[in-house]
């Protein structure tokens, strides 16, 4: 389903992709995947990983975490390989100063930009050609210290909006703010080294996702687009991408897509 980036999260349905799947220059694709998969699916995805990735998976203490890593990284490899029309083994990743993943040797491949996020049992993958991009997902859950966290990390404007929310909207409002801020700094490539209190976002449930202001950089608001997403019940997510005039397509990743 294709949407204008100005549409709301409720307009985005997560459907199986068409065959063949293409990514035109004016589209952004976001994929939702469950990190809980059958053992056979985990095995098959593990066969796509590099030796370094398998070693990293082996370091997880809990089996559920090991399997979640294999599913997330295996699905990412298959998706990237599909867009680049190459074998998963040919996909090589590199990481920026703050661990934002990118394709190694970009001079030899088309400029596929992507970002990944996962929370609890869900993962999101976002792709486009030539635009910086960030995505973040969080499971909505009550936090006993949400007000203290908001006071410490949110901007003054964010905090005032947050504490004005009624109790039944607090958890969703908190994670709306968190995912929108995370997606923005991930698009920048800065990670959590970028202070979250130096820019404002919308967070009230029902309000459109927007970057409102960036201290010391007034042109930033016009540079970026922000979209809220609901990938699964009990989760919120945000997508931030450079520029405007693009269309969003939301797809569901399943084991049936493994070649």
QUIKA-V963424 format. One record per residue. RES is the residue in one small letter. BURIAL is + if it has 24 or more other ideal C-beta (glycine too) atoms within 12 Angstrom, else -. Layout:
BEGIN
res=(RES,RES)
burial=(BURIAL,BURIAL)
END
This chain:
BEGIN
res=(x,x,x,x,x,x,x,x,x,x,x,x,x,x,x,x,x,x,x,x,x,x,x,x,x,x,x,x,x,x,x,x,x,x,x,x,x,x,x,x,x,x,x,x,x,x,x,x,x,x,x,x,x,x,x,x,x,x,x,x,x,x,x,x,x,x,x,x,x,x,x,x,x,x,x,x,x,x,x,x,x,x,x,x,x,x,x,x,x,x,x,x,x,x,x,x,x,x,x,x,x,x,x,x,x,x,x,x,x,x,x,x,x,x,x,x,x,x,x,x,x,x,x,x,x,x,x,x,x,x,x,x,x,x,x,x,x,x,x,x,x,x,x,x,x,x,x,x,x,x,x,x,x,x,x,x,x,x,x,x,x,x,x,x,x,x,x,x,x,x,x,x,x,x,x,x,x,x,x,x,x,x,x,x,x,x,x,x,x,x,x,x,x,x,x,x,x,x,x,x,x,x,x,x,x,x,x,x,x,x,x,x,x,x,x,x,x,x,x,x,x,x,x,x,x,x,x,x,x,x,x,x,x,x,x,x,x,x,x,x,x,x,x,x,x,x,x,x,x,x,x,x,x,x,x,x,x,x,x)
burial=(-,+,+,-,+,-,+,-,+,-,-,+,-,+,-,-,+,-,-,-,-,-,+,-,-,-,+,+,+,+,+,+,+,+,+,-,+,-,-,-,+,+,-,+,+,+,-,+,+,-,-,-,+,-,-,-,+,-,-,-,-,-,-,-,-,+,+,+,+,+,+,+,+,+,+,+,+,+,+,+,+,+,+,+,-,-,-,+,-,-,+,+,+,-,-,-,-,-,-,+,+,+,+,-,-,-,-,-,-,-,-,+,+,+,+,+,+,+,+,-,+,+,+,+,+,+,+,+,+,-,+,+,+,+,+,+,+,+,+,+,-,-,-,-,-,+,-,-,-,+,-,-,+,+,+,-,+,+,+,-,+,+,+,-,+,-,-,-,+,+,+,+,+,+,+,+,+,+,+,+,+,+,+,+,+,+,+,+,+,+,+,-,-,+,-,+,+,+,+,+,+,+,+,+,+,-,-,+,+,+,+,+,-,+,-,-,-,-,-,+,-,-,-,+,+,+,+,+,+,+,+,+,-,-,+,+,+,+,+,+,+,+,-,-,-,+,+,+,+,+,+,+,+,-,+,-,+,+,-)
END
